[in-house]
Each structure stands twice: as structure tokens, then as C-alpha cells.
Amino acid sequence: MGFDELDVGTIWQDGDFVPWDDATIHVLSHGLHYGTGIFEGVRCYDTAEGPAIFRWPEHLDRFYLSAKPYDMTIPYDRAELTEATLELIRREELSSCYIRPVAFYGYGSLGVSPGDNPVNVAIAAWPWGTYLGEEAITEGVDVMVSSWRKHASSQIPTNAKTTGLYVNSMLAGEEARRNGYTEAIVLNKEGAVAEGPGENLFLVRDGQIYTPGLSQSILDGITRASVVTIAEELGYTVHADAVISRGELYTADELFFTGTAAEVTPIRLVDNVTIGSGARGPVTEAVQSAFFEMLARDPDTHPEWFMQV
């Protein structure tokens, strides 16, 4: 669904609520040319306790931390961005939505150095369903290992959610879709498994769960951390600093993606190799069910993870 089809009318931009179509920037903005921006993707869920934002403080912390390597000072504090987000959701009367805070070096000069260019900040929110398709949650997705490698943390800060870095994700994802797959898996420069273009990856073998560690050039996913906690609460052993080879993908009992957008999505095929039985496996289903029950807050197993709107 395109934005023109959505019933949304307001964006918070640089301290003001502005009409959706008026939330524009100058074509010579620094971030547009050099990718010097940071962003977050956050979900608000329609829960048994009413609309609630999932793990907002953690997302906000990562937002500010992502700015640090680029010497970017966010001109609003956490309380101001929080209130702006809550008010935006209330104004739009959204019971559930996807929230996109973004900050970037704006218009001033166009050298590679941002110099004294202002830092612009905006927050948008809109209804958004399942990222990889409704059927993906139960049926799983077909993926391919991309020919594009993930950049190393010695080349660029991989744990910062930076706008320019997602060109790598776009290349990997579009390569997969051109070849008939739903999504990609990206290897790091050493050839070990890193993550998906916009997701972390989990592998199940002999009833134990493995996910690449931060040293594998992954984003420190907030849904990833939530799933690790939930899986351990279910009694599974989770190896959260694993090094996973490409070959291990094909022989895994189960694979699944996690992410704010993807939530918990099974993987049924990698490079035309069927994973396990070719259907959502029992461990994935158990973790996924517990995850969605937690999001519905029925029962309210992790109230500390939610902020009421």
C-alpha cells in the first residue's frame, strides 16, 4: 500500500506538526546527497491494554547512540521526542502503527563535511501490517544468500542505524526479488552469516537456538533481544554470540528472521534448499506464538516493554 492510499495527514517536523504533504526538505540537504542521517523503526500495537509503543526507550536510546559516530547532535531531548510521538499517534487516532523517527544533516553547505549544517528531525507514523506478507508469518519465506557482503565495522559503524548504510540492504533485497525470492541473507566480509537486509537471523539445531553475535557486523536488533529473552523463558538454550557458516544454513532444522518490521518470520527455503520440513518448525512456532501473545498483552508478561499512548 502506497502512502497516497493511507488515511494519515500529519508529520512532526523540527518541532511542529505539519500537513503530511508539506513535510519537505531542500534538494541540497546534506543527508540527501551523502546518506548522513539516522533513523529508527518502531511499532505501536493495539493491545489488550490499549495502544502501546513497543520498547520505545530502547529504540530512542539507539537513535541517540547512532548519532554519535557522525558527531550529530539531536536538537531535541528524549522527553520532547517522546511527547511528539505520543501526540502524533493521538492526533492521527492510530490504534496500531509503524513509527519512523529520522534525523539528518540538512541544508547549509554541500561539502562532504557537514560543517555547521543544521540537524533536522522528523517523526512520521502510519498503519502498517506484516512486512514480508500476511502468509509469511505462518507459511514462511523463500530467501537467497546475496552476492553482496555486509560492510565490516572497521569500515563503517554497523551498529548505528544510518540511512546511507541501507543501500547495502537495498542491493541485497532487490537482487533476491529479481531472482524470485522474498528476501536475502547477507554474509559478512569473512563469509559468515550476518543478517537479512532489515532483519536479524536465528538458526535452530537439535532444539537449541543460535543467532550471530554483534561481532559479525549485525545491527543490535531490539526485536532480536526480545526474542532471546522470550526463548530463554520458554526453556530454550540460546547462543546469542554464534558464528554461523553459510553451509549451516542449508542443514539447519529451522531458520527464522526477527525485526521490528518482520516481527518473527519463518524461513522455509534458502537458495532452493528446503529448510527442515519446508514448513514453520516447532521451535519457531513456539517462540513466535509467545512473541505475539506478549505483543497482545494477554497475558501481560512484559509490561515494562510497553509505553501506553
Beta strands, then each sheet from edge to edge (+ up, - down):
strand 1: 10-13
strand 2: 16-19
strand 3: 37-39
strand 4: 42-47
strand 5: 50-54
strand 6: 97-105
strand 7: 119-126
strand 8: 141-145
strand 9: 183-187
strand 10: 193-195
strand 11: 200-205
strand 12: 208-212
strand 13: 238-242
strand 14: 254-259
strand 15: 263-270
strand 16: 273-274
strand 17: 306-308
sheet 1: 2+ 1- 7+ 6- 3+
sheet 2: 2+ 1- 7+ 6- 4+ 5- 17+
sheet 3: 10+ 9- 8- 15- 14+ 11- 12+ 13+
sheet 4: 10+ 9- 8- 15- 16+
end
